[in-house]
Amino acid sequence: MPYINSAYEACDMIVELLKTKQGELGLGFVGSYDEKRLPSYPAVVVSPSARTKALQGVSQFAIDLAVDIWVYHGDMTVPHAVRNREDLIFVHKIEAVLEDDYTFGNRIIFGFVMDEQPGLYQPNSSKNTEIIAGTRMRWVGTSRRLLRG
């Protein structure tokens, strides 16, 4: 199987894995591409981010891919501090799943969760005014592609 080298392939690869592990992780919803409706919590929304390409040697490109994973707790019946802690526990579990196979079945050279930023976020919607405790995770992966022609 050739390496993936586009932002949408990286996003879809992570969504596929998280949907497979949704029950095990205790996630109520896994969405993608800046999903606006979050029907149940805890929710995860996976969105493609930066893609960079650099010449590597004389015959191939090195491709770096980034994917943002938004983790939303949404349970407003517990105090803010508890929600933040529970978010970080979800993030830790998600990170372990994403890093179980650094190559995603040889679809990339190497990928890992680079950082996480807890905070208050508003899901991307023009009508949504709800502010939700959440954490943004940034997954980064390295791939390559041969020069064409």
C-alpha positions as CSV (number, residue, x, y, z in Angstrom):
1,M,0.0,0.0,0.0
2,P,1.5,3.4,-0.9
3,Y,1.9,6.1,1.6
4,I,-0.9,8.6,2.0
5,N,0.1,12.2,1.1
6,S,-3.0,14.4,1.4
7,A,-4.7,16.2,4.2
8,Y,-8.0,14.5,3.6
9,E,-6.5,11.0,3.6
10,A,-4.8,11.7,7.0
11,C,-8.1,13.0,8.4
12,D,-10.1,10.1,7.1
13,M,-7.5,7.6,8.4
14,I,-7.8,9.0,11.9
15,V,-11.7,9.2,11.7
16,E,-11.8,5.6,10.6
17,L,-9.6,4.5,13.6
18,L,-11.6,6.5,16.2
19,K,-14.9,5.2,14.9
20,T,-13.5,1.7,15.2
21,K,-12.5,2.4,18.8
22,Q,-15.5,4.6,19.7
23,G,-17.1,2.2,22.1
24,E,-13.8,1.2,23.7
25,L,-13.0,4.9,24.3
26,G,-16.5,5.8,25.6
27,L,-17.1,8.4,22.9
28,G,-20.6,9.4,22.1
29,F,-19.8,10.9,18.7
30,V,-17.0,10.9,16.2
31,G,-17.3,13.6,13.5
32,S,-15.1,15.1,10.9
33,Y,-14.4,18.1,8.7
34,D,-15.5,20.8,11.2
35,E,-18.8,19.0,11.9
36,K,-21.3,21.5,13.2
37,R,-23.8,19.3,15.1
38,L,-22.6,17.3,18.0
39,P,-25.5,15.0,18.8
40,S,-24.0,13.3,21.9
41,Y,-21.0,13.8,24.2
42,P,-18.2,13.2,24.8
43,A,-17.6,14.1,21.2
44,V,-14.6,14.2,18.9
45,V,-14.3,16.2,15.7
46,V,-11.4,15.5,13.4
47,S,-10.3,18.2,10.9
48,P,-7.4,18.4,8.5
49,S,-4.8,21.0,9.1
50,A,-1.5,22.0,7.6
51,R,0.2,20.0,4.8
52,T,3.8,20.9,3.8
53,K,6.0,19.4,1.1
54,A,9.7,19.7,0.7
55,L,12.1,18.2,-1.8
56,Q,14.0,15.3,-0.3
57,G,17.1,14.3,-2.3
58,V,16.6,14.2,-6.0
59,S,13.7,11.8,-6.4
60,Q,11.1,12.3,-3.8
61,F,9.2,14.8,-1.6
62,A,8.9,14.6,2.2
63,I,5.3,15.4,3.2
64,D,4.3,16.5,6.6
65,L,0.6,16.3,7.5
66,A,-1.2,17.7,10.5
67,V,-4.7,16.9,11.8
68,D,-6.6,18.6,14.6
69,I,-8.7,16.5,16.9
70,W,-11.2,18.4,19.0
71,V,-12.3,16.6,22.1
72,Y,-15.5,18.0,23.7
73,H,-16.8,16.8,27.1
74,G,-20.1,18.7,27.2
75,D,-21.4,17.4,30.5
76,M,-22.5,20.7,32.1
77,T,-23.7,18.9,35.3
78,V,-20.2,18.6,36.7
79,P,-17.9,21.4,37.8
80,H,-15.5,23.0,35.2
81,A,-12.4,21.6,36.9
82,V,-13.9,18.0,36.8
83,R,-14.8,18.4,33.1
84,N,-11.3,19.6,32.2
85,R,-9.7,16.6,34.1
86,E,-12.1,14.2,32.4
87,D,-11.3,15.7,29.0
88,L,-7.6,15.1,29.6
89,I,-8.3,11.5,30.5
90,F,-10.2,11.1,27.2
91,V,-7.3,12.8,25.4
92,H,-4.8,10.4,27.1
93,K,-6.9,7.4,25.9
94,I,-7.2,8.8,22.4
95,E,-3.4,9.5,22.2
96,A,-2.7,5.8,23.2
97,V,-5.0,4.6,20.4
98,L,-3.5,6.9,17.8
99,E,0.0,5.9,18.8
100,D,-0.6,2.2,19.0
101,D,0.8,1.9,15.5
102,Y,2.9,4.9,14.6
103,T,2.7,3.9,10.9
104,F,-1.1,3.3,10.7
105,G,-0.5,0.0,8.9
106,N,2.4,1.4,6.8
107,R,0.2,4.2,5.4
108,I,2.7,6.8,6.7
109,I,6.3,6.8,7.8
110,F,5.7,8.0,11.3
111,G,2.9,9.8,13.2
112,F,2.2,11.0,16.7
113,V,0.2,13.4,18.9
114,M,2.4,16.5,19.0
115,D,0.5,18.6,21.5
116,E,-2.8,19.1,23.3
117,Q,-4.4,22.4,24.4
118,P,-7.3,22.3,27.0
119,G,-9.6,25.2,27.1
120,L,-13.1,26.5,26.3
121,Y,-14.2,26.1,22.7
122,Q,-17.2,26.9,20.6
123,P,-18.0,24.2,18.0
124,N,-17.7,25.7,14.5
125,S,-21.3,26.8,13.9
126,S,-22.9,30.1,13.0
127,K,-25.9,29.3,15.1
128,N,-24.1,27.6,18.1
129,T,-23.5,29.9,21.0
130,E,-22.7,27.1,23.4
131,I,-19.2,27.2,24.9
132,I,-17.9,23.7,25.7
133,A,-14.9,22.5,27.8
134,G,-12.6,20.8,25.4
135,T,-9.1,20.0,24.3
136,R,-7.5,20.4,20.9
137,M,-5.0,17.7,20.0
138,R,-2.6,18.1,17.1
139,W,-1.5,14.9,15.4
140,V,1.4,15.1,12.9
141,G,2.6,12.6,10.5
142,T,5.4,12.2,8.0
143,S,5.0,10.7,4.5
144,R,6.8,10.8,1.2
145,R,6.0,10.7,-2.5
146,L,8.1,10.1,-5.5
147,L,8.6,12.9,-8.0
148,R,6.4,12.5,-11.1
149,G,7.9,12.4,-14.5
